[in-house]
Structures are given as structure tokens and as C-alpha cells.
Amino acid sequence: MSKELSLVSFPLCPYVQRVAIVMAEQRIRFERIDIDLARKPNWFLDISPLGKTPVLLVDGSPIFESSVICEYLEDIGSVAMHPSDPFQRAQHRSQMEFGSSILNAIAGFYNAPDQASLALKVQEIKRKFAHVESILAVGPFFAGESFSMVDAVYAPVFRYFETFDEIHDFGFFDDLPRVMAWRNALRARESVQSAIRPDFPLLLKKFLLARSSALSLIMQACANSTY
């Protein structure tokens, strides 16, 4: 008997996106329930002891943490998104953790309080992507022709840069042709496109402007220059 699945989501959360991508790749039907993390409802705190999204409700019972949810979806799904070889599978999981470290660096970038801190975060992100460039296969995806769990992790990472590129040319992907090709392949994937709401770019820009950070000052200066 099939189970009823509900994905508790915050519209901007990249970890929610990776779960939604895996569910789309596995052709698993689910209901999406968006909440406001700034005003967490009591019922959410009851099912998410860490107070974070995503949470997957399986017949009303919660699973939390995106990596755990993705492993569960792999177990119940019909598509293998991890390599069958144990060593290669472990390598993929290592790269998934590295993708999460890039998300942490991105948060440091858009929260940087001044230009000097911002420049340091740009260099940190560029170093991380230089590492990714050094390990990428021929493509179009992380390990070649097949879309894997690593791809589901990195697609929300790359999505940030669609907005960052509109703000300023920070040179994140200069001299990284394999990373750029991978980024473009992921952006074109149907599961990646469907993982966000149509208003995601607008919501992200509003979120970034509200940070009172060095990046938000650049955004304000760009907006003022258009008048």
C-alpha cells in the first residue's frame, strides 16, 4: 500500500530543494506544505526538534534532515541515484557533504558585513569550486550520463548564482569550464526547475536585501543607478 507523503518546506531552503529534486527524479508524488521559519507554527516544532526544514511526513510520521530523507527516498524509489559500488557510493556521499559546505560559504557571503569580508568569502567559494572542477567527470552530470544524488545536492547550490550574477560579476566560475557545463546541465533539468516556486527569484532578492550586509548595499546601489 502506498504511503501519503508531505514535504514541509520553506520556499527559500536549498535543503528542501534537494529533497524535492530527488522526489521528482523518483517520480514520487507528495504534497508540499510551506511554512514561515520566522514564525514557526507549534505543530512544526512538534515534528521538527531541530526547528529546521525539510521535514518529510510519511503517513503523518516525521523524518527530518535532508540527507536522511534523501536516503529514505532512495530506499523506497525505483531509480538508483547512488553508485552500486560501496567505495564509489562513499565518495559520492563525501561530495554531498562538500556541497553542503559550499552552502555554508554562500551564507557567509550574503551575510558578510563589509567589503573586505565579502571579498574573502568570494575567494573561499572560488576555491571550493576549483576543487569541484578538479574531480568532475566528462558530464553532463557529476558522474557522467546518469543523474545522481550529488547532482540533486549541487543544483540548489548553483541556483543562488543566477541571482548573484544579476547583482555583480564576482567571477565565481572564471576558468572553470567543467563546473559551468555542469551548472548549465542541472539548470535545464526538469526536476531542478520544478523544485522551486515561480516567485523564488523575487523572494530570494527580498531576502538578500533584508540582510543589511555588504551584498545588500551593492544591490541597493545597483537599484539606485537604474533611476
BALODREN-80151 format. One record per residue: residue number from 1; residue in three letters; x, y, z of N, C-alpha, C in turn. Coordinates in pm, 1 decimal. Example, Ala and Ser with C-alpha at 12.3 -4.5 7.8 and 13.67 -1.06 7.14 Angstrom:
% BALODREN-80151
  seq  type        nX        nY        nZ       caX       caY       caZ        cX        cY        cZ
    1   Ala    1319.0    -569.0     780.0    1230.0    -450.0     780.0    1320.0    -330.0     780.0
    2   Ser    1285.0    -225.0     708.0    1367.0    -106.0     714.0    1290.0       3.0     787.0
***
This chain:
% BALODREN-80151
  seq  type        nX        nY        nZ       caX       caY       caZ        cX        cY        cZ
    1   Met      85.2    -118.6       0.0       0.0       0.0       0.0      89.0     123.9       0.0
    2   Ser      59.4     223.0     -86.8     140.3     343.0     -94.2     116.8     430.5      28.2
    3   Lys     220.0     504.5      64.9     212.3     591.8     180.8     185.0     735.0     135.5
    4   Glu     122.3     811.2     222.8      95.9     952.1     194.9     215.8    1033.7     241.0
    5   Leu     275.7    1110.2     148.0     397.0    1186.4     177.1     368.6    1335.7     168.0
    6   Ser     412.5    1408.3     270.7     401.4    1554.1     273.1     537.7    1612.1     306.0
    7   Leu     581.5    1708.4     225.8     711.4    1772.4     245.3     689.1    1909.8     307.0
    8   Val     731.0    1924.4     432.1     719.1    2053.7     499.9     838.4    2138.8     457.5
    9   Ser     807.2    2257.6     406.3     904.8    2332.3     328.1     908.2    2479.2     369.3
   10   Phe    1025.1    2540.1     351.3    1038.3    2685.4     349.7    1080.0    2722.1     207.7
   11   Pro    1012.5    2816.7     142.1    1032.5    2838.2      -1.6    1176.0    2863.2     -45.7
   12   Leu    1260.3    2919.6      40.9    1397.7    2951.0       1.0    1499.1    2844.2      42.6
   13   Cys    1456.0    2742.7     113.1    1550.3    2646.8     170.5    1613.2    2557.3      63.6
   14   Pro    1745.4    2560.3      46.7    1810.2    2474.5     -52.8    1803.1    2326.9     -17.0
   15   Tyr    1792.5    2296.6     111.5    1784.6    2157.1     153.9    1648.0    2097.9     119.7
   16   Val    1545.5    2181.0     123.9    1414.7    2138.3      74.7    1422.7    2108.2     -74.6
   17   Gln    1492.0    2195.4    -148.1    1503.1    2176.7    -292.5    1566.3    2042.6    -327.8
   18   Arg    1670.0    2004.8    -255.6    1735.6    1877.6    -290.3    1640.1    1759.7    -269.4
   19   Val    1557.9    1766.8    -164.7    1459.9    1661.2    -143.0    1354.8    1661.3    -253.2
   20   Ala    1306.3    1779.6    -290.1    1205.2    1789.4    -395.9    1260.4    1736.8    -528.0
   21   Ile    1387.4    1762.2    -554.4    1450.3    1712.8    -677.5    1454.8    1560.3    -676.9
   22   Val    1495.6    1501.8    -565.2    1502.1    1355.5    -555.8    1363.2    1295.5    -572.4
   23   Met    1263.9    1357.0    -511.7    1127.5    1304.6    -523.6    1079.1    1311.3    -668.6
   24   Ala    1114.9    1418.7    -738.8    1076.9    1429.4    -879.9    1149.1    1324.3    -963.5
   25   Glu    1278.1    1303.9    -936.3    1354.6    1203.7   -1011.2    1300.1    1063.4    -986.7
   26   Gln    1251.7    1039.2    -864.9    1196.0     908.7    -829.9    1048.8     894.6    -868.1
   27   Arg     991.7    1002.9    -922.5     850.1    1003.2    -959.9     760.6     969.1    -840.1
   28   Ile     796.1    1026.3    -726.2     720.0    1005.6    -603.6     626.3    1124.5    -583.4
   29   Arg     500.0    1097.0    -569.2     401.6    1202.5    -550.4     402.0    1248.0    -404.1
   30   Phe     386.1    1378.5    -385.1     386.1    1431.8    -249.1     312.2    1565.0    -245.8
   31   Glu     269.6    1600.4    -126.0     210.4    1731.5    -100.3     318.6    1819.8     -40.7
   32   Arg     319.8    1946.3     -79.7     419.0    2040.4     -25.9     347.6    2138.6      67.0
   33   Ile     400.3    2154.3     186.3     342.0    2243.6     286.0     446.4    2349.1     321.7
   34   Asp     425.8    2472.9     276.8     519.2    2581.4     305.6     487.7    2645.3     439.5
   35   Ile     593.2    2673.4     515.7     578.2    2745.5     642.7     673.8    2864.4     642.5
   36   Asp     653.3    2953.3     736.5     742.3    3067.9     756.9     833.8    3035.1     874.3
   37   Leu     962.7    3019.8     846.8    1055.9    2982.7     953.4    1073.1    3094.1    1056.9
   38   Ala    1037.4    3215.9    1021.0    1043.8    3325.5    1117.6     927.4    3320.1    1216.4
   39   Arg     822.7    3249.7    1178.2     704.8    3234.5    1265.0     663.9    3086.7    1263.1
   40   Lys     744.5    3005.0    1323.5     723.6    2860.5    1317.4     597.8    2820.4    1393.4
   41   Pro     506.7    2751.7    1325.5     386.3    2706.5    1395.9     421.0    2598.8    1498.7
   42   Asn     340.9    2590.1    1601.0     366.6    2493.2    1707.7     369.5    2350.5    1655.9
   43   Trp     281.1    2318.8    1561.5     277.9    2181.6    1510.2     409.4    2145.4    1441.3
   44   Phe     475.8    2246.8    1382.0     603.3    2220.5    1315.8     711.4    2189.4    1418.9
   45   Leu     714.0    2264.2    1526.8     813.7    2238.9    1631.5     792.9    2101.9    1694.8
   46   Asp     670.6    2053.0    1692.9     643.6    1919.8    1747.1     704.7    1809.6    1660.6
   47   Ile     712.7    1832.8    1528.5     764.1    1728.4    1438.6     909.0    1751.8    1397.9
   48   Ser     962.1    1872.6    1425.0    1099.8    1905.5    1386.7    1176.2    1952.9    1509.4
   49   Pro    1235.6    1862.7    1584.8    1304.0    1902.7    1708.1    1420.2    1998.1    1685.0
   50   Leu    1476.6    1999.3    1561.9    1583.3    2093.3    1529.8    1529.0    2226.8    1480.4
   51   Gly    1399.3    2232.2    1456.0    1337.7    2356.5    1410.8    1374.7    2395.6    1269.5
   52   Lys    1411.5    2297.2    1186.7    1458.4    2325.9    1051.2    1374.0    2250.4     948.8
   53   Thr    1373.1    2303.7     827.5    1318.4    2231.4     713.5    1434.1    2171.3     634.8
   54   Pro    1405.0    2062.2     561.4    1275.4    1998.9     538.4    1241.7    1895.8     645.6
   55   Val    1111.4    1866.6     650.4    1061.3    1751.0     723.8     970.5    1675.1     628.0
   56   Leu     988.9    1545.5     619.2     901.9    1462.4     537.1     807.7    1387.0     629.6
   57   Leu     677.6    1407.5     607.8     576.3    1334.4     682.5     534.9    1212.2     602.3
   58   Val     553.0    1095.9     660.5     517.7     968.8     597.0     398.9     912.0     673.7
   59   Asp     281.5     922.1     612.4     157.4     886.8     683.8     149.9     959.2     817.9
   60   Gly     196.1    1085.1     817.4     188.3    1168.8     937.3     306.3    1158.7    1030.8
   61   Ser     396.6    1061.7    1009.6     513.4    1046.1    1096.5     633.9    1114.5    1033.2
   62   Pro     712.1    1191.3    1111.9     816.6    1274.9    1053.4     951.4    1206.0    1035.5
   63   Ile    1019.4    1246.6     927.7    1161.6    1221.5     907.7    1223.7    1358.7     885.2
   64   Phe    1328.8    1392.2     960.3    1391.6    1522.3     941.6    1539.1    1505.4     905.9
   65   Glu    1597.6    1613.7     853.7    1732.0    1622.8     797.1    1730.4    1573.7     651.8
   66   Ser    1772.8    1662.1     561.3    1761.1    1635.0     417.5    1837.8    1510.5     374.2
   67   Ser    1957.6    1489.0     428.9    2035.6    1372.5     387.1    1965.2    1242.4     425.0
   68   Val    1903.7    1240.6     542.5    1831.1    1122.2     587.5    1707.6    1100.5     500.0
   69   Ile    1637.8    1210.1     469.5    1519.3    1199.7     384.3    1556.8    1147.1     246.4
   70   Cys    1665.3    1197.8     190.4    1707.7    1153.8      56.6    1744.6    1005.1      55.9
   71   Glu    1807.3     958.3     162.5    1840.6     816.1     170.7    1713.1     731.7     178.4
   72   Tyr    1614.6     780.2     251.9    1487.0     709.8     259.1    1420.8     702.8     121.6
   73   Leu    1423.1     814.6      49.7    1364.0     817.4     -84.2    1437.2     724.4    -179.2
   74   Glu    1567.7     712.0    -163.1    1644.4     616.6    -242.7    1598.6     473.7    -213.1
   75   Asp    1571.4     447.7     -85.7    1529.8     313.1     -45.9    1392.5     276.1    -101.5
   76   Ile    1302.4     372.7    -105.8    1166.1     340.2    -149.9    1144.1     367.8    -297.8
   77   Gly    1237.6     435.9    -361.7    1221.2     473.3    -501.6    1260.6     362.5    -597.5
   78   Ser    1236.4     390.4    -724.3    1264.4     290.9    -828.6    1390.7     321.8    -908.1
   79   Val    1453.1     436.8    -880.0    1571.1     479.5    -954.8    1692.1     479.6    -862.2
   80   Ala    1801.2     416.4    -903.8    1924.9     417.2    -825.2    1996.4     549.4    -846.8
   81   Met    2009.8     628.9    -741.8    2075.6     758.7    -751.9    2211.7     759.7    -683.4
   82   His    2251.4     645.5    -629.5    2385.7     625.8    -575.6    2454.9     516.6    -657.4
   83   Pro    2587.1     519.6    -668.9    2658.3     408.6    -733.8    2637.8     279.1    -655.3
   84   Ser    2643.9     167.1    -724.5    2627.7      38.0    -657.1    2753.6      -3.3    -582.3
   85   Asp    2868.6      41.8    -629.3    2994.5       7.5    -563.8    3005.9      80.9    -430.0
   86   Pro    3036.0      12.1    -319.7    3040.0      76.6    -188.1    3138.7     192.0    -178.7
   87   Phe    3257.2     175.2    -239.8    3357.3     282.0    -231.6    3311.5     404.8    -309.8
   88   Gln    3259.7     383.6    -431.4    3210.8     496.1    -509.6    3092.4     564.0    -441.1
   89   Arg    3008.3     483.4    -377.8    2894.0     540.3    -305.8    2942.6     628.6    -191.1
   90   Ala    3044.0     583.4    -120.8    3100.2     664.4     -12.6    3162.7     792.8     -66.4
   91   Gln    3228.3     783.3    -181.8    3284.6     903.5    -243.0    3174.7    1003.6    -278.5
   92   His    3065.3     954.3    -331.8    2953.0    1043.0    -364.7    2898.4    1110.0    -238.5
   93   Arg    2886.3    1033.9    -133.0    2835.3    1093.3      -9.0    2931.9    1198.3      45.1
   94   Ser    3060.5    1176.1      25.4    3159.5    1277.0      65.7    3139.1    1406.1     -11.6
   95   Gln    3114.8    1393.6    -142.6    3093.5    1512.8    -223.7    2961.8    1581.7    -190.4
   96   Met    2863.9    1506.8    -145.7    2739.9    1568.4     -98.9    2768.0    1656.4      22.9
   97   Glu    2850.9    1609.0     113.4    2888.0    1689.3     230.0    2965.7    1813.7     187.2
   98   Phe    3049.1    1798.8      84.6    3124.1    1914.8      35.3    3027.0    2017.0     -23.9
   99   Gly    2922.9    1969.0     -92.9    2821.3    2060.0    -144.7    2754.7    2139.0     -33.0
  100   Ser    2729.9    2072.6      79.6    2671.9    2143.1     195.1    2768.0    2247.9     249.2
  101   Ser    2897.8    2220.1     242.1    2995.6    2319.2     288.3    2995.3    2443.0     198.6
  102   Ile    2963.9    2425.4      70.1    2953.0    2541.3     -19.3    2830.8    2624.0      19.8
  103   Leu    2721.8    2557.8      55.7    2604.8    2631.6     102.9    2639.4    2715.2     226.0
  104   Asn    2720.2    2661.8     315.7    2762.7    2738.5     433.2    2845.0    2859.6     392.5
  105   Ala    2931.4    2840.9     292.6    3012.8    2952.7     244.0    2925.5    3058.3     176.3
  106   Ile    2823.0    3014.1     105.8    2729.6    3107.9      41.7    2658.1    3191.9     147.1
  107   Ala    2616.0    3128.4     256.0    2551.8    3203.3     364.5    2648.0    3306.4     423.1
  108   Gly    2774.2    3268.7     436.9    2873.6    3363.8     483.9    2892.4    3478.8     386.1
  109   Phe    2879.8    3448.6     257.0    2893.7    3550.8     153.0    2780.9    3652.7     160.9
  110   Tyr    2655.9    3607.6     163.6    2547.6    3706.2     161.4    2524.9    3772.9     297.0
  111   Asn    2589.3    3720.2     402.8    2582.1    3784.4     533.9    2706.4    3866.2     567.1
  112   Ala    2805.4    3868.5     478.0    2930.8    3939.6     505.9    2902.0    4086.2     538.8
  113   Pro    2955.4    4135.6     650.6    2917.2    4270.5     695.6    2985.1    4384.9     621.1
  114   Asp    3097.5    4355.9     553.9    3170.3    4464.0     486.2    3237.7    4409.5     361.1
  115   Gln    3296.0    4501.0     281.7    3354.5    4461.8     153.9    3472.9    4367.2     170.2
  116   Ala    3552.7    4387.4     274.9    3668.2    4300.1     296.5    3622.6    4157.5     326.4
  117   Ser    3523.2    4144.3     412.2    3470.1    4011.3     443.8    3405.3    3948.2     322.2
  118   Leu    3336.9    4029.6     242.4    3273.3    3980.2     121.3    3377.6    3924.9      25.1
  119   Ala    3487.7    3998.0       7.4    3593.8    3954.5     -83.4    3655.3    3822.8     -36.8
  120   Leu    3670.5    3805.6      93.3    3724.2    3680.6     145.6    3629.6    3564.0     117.3
  121   Lys    3500.8    3587.7     130.2    3402.8    3482.1     102.2    3399.3    3447.7     -45.6
  122   Val    3416.3    3547.9    -132.5    3424.3    3520.1    -276.1    3539.8    3425.8    -304.3
  123   Gln    3654.8    3452.7    -244.5    3772.5    3367.8    -267.1    3751.7    3227.6    -210.2
  124   Glu    3686.2    3218.0     -96.0    3658.1    3086.2     -38.0    3568.8    3004.1    -130.8
  125   Ile    3465.1    3067.0    -183.8    3373.7    2996.5    -274.1    3445.6    2956.1    -401.6
  126   Lys    3529.3    3043.8    -455.4    3603.9    3011.7    -577.4    3697.2    2893.4    -554.3
  127   Arg    3761.1    2887.2    -437.5    3849.6    2773.6    -406.4    3770.5    2643.4    -400.5
  128   Lys    3652.3    2649.9    -343.1    3570.2    2529.3    -334.1    3530.1    2480.9    -473.0
  129   Phe    3490.6    2571.3    -560.2    3452.4    2530.2    -694.6    3573.9    2485.3    -776.7
  130   Ala    3691.2    2537.6    -746.6    3812.4    2489.1    -813.3    3836.1    2342.5    -778.1
  131   His    3808.5    2305.6    -653.7    3817.9    2164.4    -615.9    3717.5    2081.3    -694.5
  132   Val    3593.9    2131.3    -706.4    3492.0    2058.4    -781.3    3536.2    2039.9    -925.9
  133   Glu    3592.9    2143.6    -984.6    3642.4    2135.6   -1122.9    3742.1    2021.2   -1139.0
  134   Ser    3824.4    2000.6   -1036.6    3931.7    1901.1   -1046.0    3881.2    1757.5   -1040.4
  135   Ile    3758.9    1736.8    -993.2    3709.6    1599.2    -976.6    3595.4    1564.6   -1071.0
  136   Leu    3545.7    1662.2   -1147.4    3430.7    1635.9   -1232.7    3465.3    1541.5   -1347.1
  137   Ala    3369.2    1455.4   -1377.7    3382.6    1366.0   -1492.5    3347.0    1441.8   -1620.0
  138   Val    3336.9    1369.6   -1729.4    3309.8    1432.8   -1858.9    3173.8    1500.3   -1860.0
  139   Gly    3076.8    1445.2   -1788.6    2945.4    1506.2   -1783.3    2844.2    1434.0   -1869.8
  140   Pro    2724.6    1488.4   -1879.8    2684.9    1623.2   -1836.4    2663.0    1637.8   -1686.3
  141   Phe    2652.3    1523.8   -1613.9    2627.0    1532.1   -1470.7    2752.2    1494.0   -1392.0
  142   Phe    2738.0    1487.3   -1260.8    2856.5    1470.7   -1176.5    2939.0    1348.7   -1214.7
  143   Ala    2870.6    1236.1   -1235.3    2942.5    1111.8   -1262.9    2927.9    1067.4   -1408.3
  144   Gly    2879.3    1154.9   -1493.8    2864.7    1117.9   -1634.1    2722.0    1135.9   -1682.7
  145   Glu    2667.4    1033.1   -1744.6    2535.7    1042.8   -1807.9    2420.1    1035.5   -1708.6
  146   Ser    2439.8     967.6   -1596.4    2329.2     944.0   -1502.6    2319.7    1055.3   -1398.8
  147   Phe    2197.5    1099.6   -1372.3    2170.2    1199.1   -1268.5    2176.8    1129.0   -1133.1
  148   Ser    2258.9    1182.2   -1043.1    2282.7    1116.6    -915.4    2238.6    1204.6    -798.9
  149   Met    2251.3    1150.3    -678.4    2218.2    1225.4    -558.8    2309.3    1347.6    -544.1
  150   Val    2433.4    1337.4    -589.9    2524.3    1452.2    -585.1    2468.6    1566.8    -668.8
  151   Asp    2412.3    1534.2    -783.9    2351.6    1637.3    -868.2    2235.7    1706.2    -796.7
  152   Ala    2156.0    1627.7    -724.1    2043.3    1684.4    -650.1    2091.3    1779.5    -541.5
  153   Val    2208.7    1754.0    -485.3    2264.9    1840.9    -382.3    2318.0    1970.4    -443.5
  154   Tyr    2384.0    1961.4    -557.5    2450.2    2078.7    -614.2    2355.5    2169.9    -691.9
  155   Ala    2244.8    2118.3    -743.1    2153.5    2203.2    -819.7    2105.4    2324.4    -739.0
  156   Pro    2063.2    2308.0    -612.2    2024.7    2426.2    -534.2    2143.2    2517.2    -502.0
  157   Val    2263.6    2460.9    -495.3    2382.7    2543.5    -474.8    2399.2    2639.1    -591.9
  158   Phe    2395.6    2584.4    -712.3    2415.1    2667.2    -831.5    2303.6    2769.8    -848.0
  159   Arg    2182.9    2738.3    -801.1    2070.9    2829.0    -823.1    2095.5    2967.0    -763.0
  160   Tyr    2165.6    2974.3    -651.2    2196.6    3103.6    -590.5    2266.7    3197.0    -689.2
  161   Phe    2351.4    3138.5    -772.3    2436.6    3221.8    -856.5    2362.0    3282.9    -974.0
  162   Glu    2243.4    3233.7   -1002.9    2160.3    3300.3   -1102.4    2125.8    3440.7   -1054.8
  163   Thr    2100.3    3454.6    -925.0    2072.4    3586.1    -867.2    2200.5    3664.7    -843.3
  164   Phe    2303.1    3598.6    -791.0    2429.5    3669.4    -766.6    2485.9    3729.2    -895.1
  165   Asp    2473.5    3655.8   -1006.5    2526.3    3704.5   -1134.1    2452.8    3828.8   -1182.5
  166   Glu    2326.0    3842.2   -1144.0    2250.0    3961.6   -1181.1    2295.0    4083.0   -1100.7
  167   Ile    2346.9    4059.2    -981.5    2388.1    4168.4    -893.8    2523.6    4224.6    -935.0
  168   His    2618.6    4133.6    -961.3    2755.3    4177.2    -992.6    2832.2    4056.9   -1047.0
  169   Asp    2931.3    4083.9   -1129.1    3018.9    3977.8   -1178.4    3130.5    3954.0   -1076.7
  170   Phe    3108.6    3856.5    -990.2    3207.3    3825.6    -886.6    3314.4    3729.3    -936.0
  171   Gly    3298.0    3673.8   -1054.6    3398.9    3583.9   -1110.8    3405.4    3448.7   -1044.2
  172   Phe    3293.5    3402.8    -988.9    3294.4    3275.8    -916.7    3340.4    3159.2   -1004.0
  173   Phe    3305.5    3161.4   -1131.2    3330.2    3045.5   -1217.2    3432.0    3073.8   -1327.9
  174   Asp    3512.3    3176.8   -1308.8    3616.9    3206.2   -1406.9    3712.2    3086.9   -1418.8
  175   Asp    3739.7    3047.4   -1540.9    3834.5    2938.5   -1570.1    3790.8    2804.1   -1511.1
  176   Leu    3659.8    2783.8   -1499.8    3605.7    2656.5   -1451.1    3504.9    2603.4   -1552.7
  177   Pro    3549.7    2561.5   -1670.1    3455.8    2522.5   -1776.8    3372.8    2399.6   -1743.3
  178   Arg    3430.0    2301.6   -1671.6    3352.5    2181.5   -1639.1    3242.9    2213.3   -1537.8
  179   Val    3275.7    2297.9   -1440.2    3174.1    2338.7   -1342.8    3061.4    2414.6   -1412.4
  180   Met    3096.6    2503.8   -1505.0    2994.9    2580.6   -1575.9    2906.9    2490.1   -1661.2
  181   Ala    2965.7    2392.0   -1726.8    2886.9    2299.2   -1808.3    2792.5    2219.0   -1719.7
  182   Trp    2841.2    2176.8   -1604.2    2757.1    2102.9   -1508.2    2643.9    2191.3   -1458.0
  183   Arg    2677.0    2313.7   -1423.0    2575.4    2409.1   -1377.3    2464.8    2424.5   -1481.5
  184   Asn    2502.4    2439.1   -1607.2    2403.3    2457.6   -1713.6    2317.9    2333.0   -1734.4
  185   Ala    2380.6    2215.5   -1724.3    2305.4    2090.3   -1740.0    2203.5    2073.9   -1628.9
  186   Leu    2240.9    2108.9   -1506.9    2148.1    2097.0   -1394.5    2034.2    2197.9   -1407.2
  187   Arg    2065.8    2318.4   -1450.0    1962.6    2421.3   -1462.9    1854.4    2379.8   -1562.4
  188   Ala    1891.7    2303.1   -1663.3    1796.3    2261.2   -1766.5    1714.0    2139.8   -1726.6
  189   Arg    1748.6    2074.3   -1616.6    1680.8    1951.8   -1575.2    1541.3    1983.7   -1522.4
  190   Glu    1441.9    1907.2   -1567.2    1303.6    1933.4   -1527.6    1283.9    1924.7   -1377.0
  191   Ser    1345.4    1826.5   -1313.1    1328.5    1810.1   -1168.6    1385.4    1929.1   -1092.5
  192   Val    1491.2    1988.2   -1145.4    1552.9    2105.4   -1082.5    1463.2    2226.8   -1099.2
  193   Gln    1407.9    2243.2   -1217.1    1321.0    2357.6   -1242.7    1194.8    2353.5   -1158.0
  194   Ser    1142.5    2233.4   -1134.0    1015.8    2219.9   -1061.2    1033.8    2224.0    -909.1
  195   Ala    1157.7    2231.6    -861.0    1183.2    2223.3    -717.3    1155.9    2353.8    -644.0
  196   Ile    1131.4    2462.3    -718.0    1106.5    2592.1    -655.4     973.2    2648.4    -702.7
  197   Arg     923.1    2745.1    -627.9     804.6    2818.0    -668.6     841.0    2920.8    -775.6
  198   Pro     744.4    2962.9    -857.1     773.9    3063.1    -960.9     828.4    3194.1    -905.6
  199   Asp     789.6    3227.6    -782.4     834.6    3354.9    -725.3     966.0    3342.6    -649.0
  200   Phe    1036.2    3230.5    -663.9    1161.5    3210.5    -590.5    1262.2    3323.4    -614.7
  201   Pro    1290.9    3365.1    -740.6    1391.0    3471.6    -760.2    1355.4    3600.1    -686.1
  202   Leu    1228.2    3638.1    -688.5    1185.7    3759.4    -618.7    1200.8    3743.4    -468.2
  203   Leu    1160.8    3627.6    -416.4    1173.7    3603.2    -272.3    1319.7    3606.2    -228.7
  204   Leu    1408.0    3550.1    -310.7    1549.7    3549.2    -276.3    1606.1    3690.6    -275.0
  205   Lys    1570.2    3771.8    -372.8    1620.0    3910.0    -376.6    1572.5    3988.5    -254.8
  206   Lys    1447.1    3969.7    -216.5    1396.1    4036.7     -96.8    1471.4    3990.8      27.5
  207   Phe    1498.6    3861.6      33.6    1573.3    3805.9     146.9    1713.1    3866.6     154.3
  208   Leu    1781.4    3874.1      40.3    1917.3    3927.8      37.5    1919.7    4075.8      73.0
  209   Leu    1823.1    4152.1      22.9    1817.5    4294.9      53.8    1796.6    4320.3     201.9
  210   Ala    1729.5    4230.1     268.6    1697.6    4248.9     410.0    1813.6    4212.6     502.2
  211   Arg    1925.7    4164.4     446.3    2034.7    4117.0     531.8    2115.2    4230.9     594.7
  212   Ser    2105.1    4352.1     542.5    2188.9    4465.1     588.9    2336.5    4427.1     582.5
  213   Ser    2374.4    4371.8     470.6    2509.7    4320.6     450.2    2580.1    4398.1     339.5
  214   Ala    2705.5    4362.7     314.5    2778.7    4424.9     204.5    2711.6    4396.5      71.1
  215   Leu    2658.6    4275.9      55.5    2591.2    4241.7     -69.6    2463.6    4323.5     -86.1
  216   Ser    2387.6    4342.7      20.8    2264.4    4421.0      10.0    2295.4    4565.5     -28.0
  217   Leu    2409.5    4619.1      16.3    2449.1    4754.4     -22.7    2478.4    4761.3    -172.2
  218   Ile    2541.4    4657.8    -224.5    2566.0    4653.1    -369.8    2433.5    4647.5    -444.6
  219   Met    2339.9    4567.6    -394.5    2208.6    4558.2    -458.2    2137.1    4693.1    -456.8
  220   Gln    2145.0    4763.9    -345.1    2081.1    4895.1    -335.0    2145.0    4994.2    -430.3
  221   Ala    2277.3    4988.1    -441.7    2347.0    5078.9    -532.5    2307.7    5050.0    -678.0
  222   Cys    2294.7    4921.7    -711.2    2252.5    4885.6    -847.0    2111.0    4935.3    -876.1
  223   Ala    2022.2    4921.8    -776.4    1884.1    4966.7    -794.0    1878.8    5117.5    -812.4
  224   Asn    1958.3    5191.4    -734.7    1958.2    5336.7    -744.6    2013.7    5385.8    -877.5
  225   Ser    2108.0    5309.6    -933.3    2170.7    5351.4   -1058.9    2077.3    5336.2   -1177.9
  226   Thr    1967.0    5262.7   -1160.9    1872.2    5244.0   -1270.5    1773.3    5358.7   -1281.3
  227   Tyr    1770.6    5443.5   -1181.1    1674.7    5556.2   -1183.8    1735.8    5676.0   -1257.1
***
